[in-house]
């Protein structure tokens, strides 16, 4: 994927958010590597959302955004395929309201050719994986499988498979998927953000941490955005 395709995705996503939320983000940054396309969104919050957050209505803001996302995800997938020829098989997203930021993570059917050598190792990889397993154990259970990728020196993706416990699977079957996602966001982010080890392990300043789940396939992504000039 070349820079013009990344720029086209960035421009498209910025316009899409502006059209659907009434206000576009300040910046949209696209990273590509392996089977991933990550879209990092900065300074994205509407005036109404700002008021709601000041009134401690975080769950309402997230639930409303989630409803909008269900309608635009198919369009995002279609346009990524139009721009890149890569079919998006899995789509994840998350909000960091305290930073007014967000992310979309696409797992595609085709593997890009960029940065493939980074898959084998990066600074702090083993310690990051061990810490994520520990946090997963506290929040639900240790993942059956975990993999880690460095897309570039600012973007790290961790994939967890097999983390749902039986009670969560029952809640999903009973139609409480959205409630479960909101609760798991709060719980896992409490562990993720109150952890002083990430910057030490990656030797970088942590800018944002995101997490999302695909309950149907019992899979989760974590995305770390860093500033390497710590």
N, C-alpha and C positions, 0 to 999 in steps of 0.2 A: 504494500500500500504506500502510495506516495503522498507528499505533503499537500498536494492539491485535493486529494480525496479526504484527508484529515480536515482540511479547511472547509470543504463542502459539508462534511458531517457537522462540524462546529457551527457553521452558519445556519444549517437546517435546524439543528436542535434549539439554537437561540431563538429563531423565529417561531418554532413550534411552541415553545414555552410561553413566549410573549402572546401568541394567538390564543392559547388555552387558559392562561392564568392572568392575563391582563398586564403583565410586566415581565420583561425578559431579564436574563441574568447579565451581570457585568462581564463575565468571561466564561467561555466553554473551551475546555482543553481535552484533546483526544489523544489517547495513547494506544498503541497497537503492538501486540506481540503474542506469539504462540497462537492459540485459538481465541484470544481475547481482544475485544475493543472496549476500552474504558473511556467514559465521558465524564469529566470532572467539571462541576458547575459552581461558579463563585458568585457571591453577592446576589442571591436569588431569594427574594421575599417580597410579597405584595404589601401595600399599606394596611389592608384589612388583616392579613396574617400578623403583621407587627402588633396591631392592637390586641388581637386575640392572645398572642404570646405574652404580652404585658399583663393580661388578665389570667395568666396561668392555664390557658386552654391549649396546651401542646397536643394532647391526644386528638382534639377536634380538628386542628390544623392538619395533622398527619393523616387522619382518616379521610378528610376531604381531598387531600392530594392523592391519596391512594385510589380514590374513586376516579379521579381524572386520569390517572395513569392507566387504569384498566381500559379506557377508551382510546388512548393514544399509543400504547405499546405496539399494536399491530401495524400502525402507520410508521413507527420508528423502524421496526424490523424490515418493512417493505422498502423504505428509503435507504437503509444501510445496504440492502441487497442491490438496489438500483445503482448506488454510488460505487460499491466495492465488488459486487459479484459474490460476496460472502453471505451465506444464509445463517441467520441468527437462530440457533437452536434453543438457547436458554437466555432469559432476560431478567436481570436483577436490578434493584434500585434502592436507594436509601437517602434519608435527609439528615443533615446536621444543622438543626435550627439555631443552635447557639453560635455557629459560625456563618449562618445564612448560606450554606453550601449544600451540594447534593452530588450524587453520582449515579450513573447508569453503567452497568457491566453486561456486555454481550459475550456469550460463549458461542462461537461460530462453528460451522461444519468444516471449514477449511482452515488450515494452519498458515499463518503468515510466515514470511521468511525473515522477519526482522528480529534480531536479538535472541536467536535460538540458543546460543552458547550460554546465556544467562540462566537457563533452566537448571543446570546441574548444581550450581552453588552461588551463593552471595553472602556477604558479610553478615553474620548473626543468624543465618537461616535455621540452624538446628535449635538454637535457643528460642527463636521466635516460635517455631513449631511446638516445642515443649511447653512454652507458656500458653499458647492457644489451646493445646490439649488440656492443660490444667484449668483454664477458664471454662472450657466446654464442660469439664467434669463437674465444676461447681454450679453451672447454669442448667445443665441437663444431664449429659453423659459424655464420656470421651468419644470422639469420632471413631468410626470403624476404619476410616482412611482419611489421610490429609496430604495435600500437596501444596507446594509453594512456588511462586513465580515472581521474578523481577522483570517487569516490562521495560523499565528504564530506571535511572537513579532517583526518581521521585515516586514511582508507582509499584507497589507490591500487592500481589493477589494471593490469597490463601483459600483453598477449596477444602471443605469438610464434607464427607459423606457418612451417612448413618449416625445421626446425632439425636433423632427424636426418641423420646421415651413413650411408653405405651399410653399414658394418660393424654399426652399431646396428640397422639394418633387418634384417640377417641374423640377429642375435642374437634379435630379436623373433620372427622366423619360426621359429627353432629352439627356441622355448619358454623363453627366458631373460629374459622380461619383468620379473619381480620382481627378479632380480639386477641387471639394467640400471638399474631405477628406484633401487634402493638405492645403486648406484655413482654415478649421476648426481646424486642428492641430496647425497652427500658432496662431490663435485667442485664442483658449482655453488655450494653454500653456502659452501665455502671461499673462493671468489672473492667472493661476495656479502657475507659477514660481514667479510672483510678489506679492505673498501673504505671509505676515509675521505671519499668524496665525497657520499654520499647525503644526509646532514644539511645539507651546504652547498647542494646543489641544491634540496632541498625546504624549506629553512629551518625544519626541524622535527627534533626528536629521534626517531631510529628506535627503535621498541620491538621490532618483530619483522619478519622477512622470510621469506616462504614461497614455495615453488616446486613445481609438479607438472606432469605431462605426460599427454596422451592419445596413446599411441603409434599407435593405429589411424588417427588423422587427422593425425598429425604436428603437434601443437599443444601449447603450453605456457602456463601462467599463472604470473605472479609477483605476489605481494601484499605491499605494504608497509603496515605499521601504524605510525602516527607519533603523537607528542605535539606538537601545534602550539605549545605554550607552552614552546618550547625555551629 
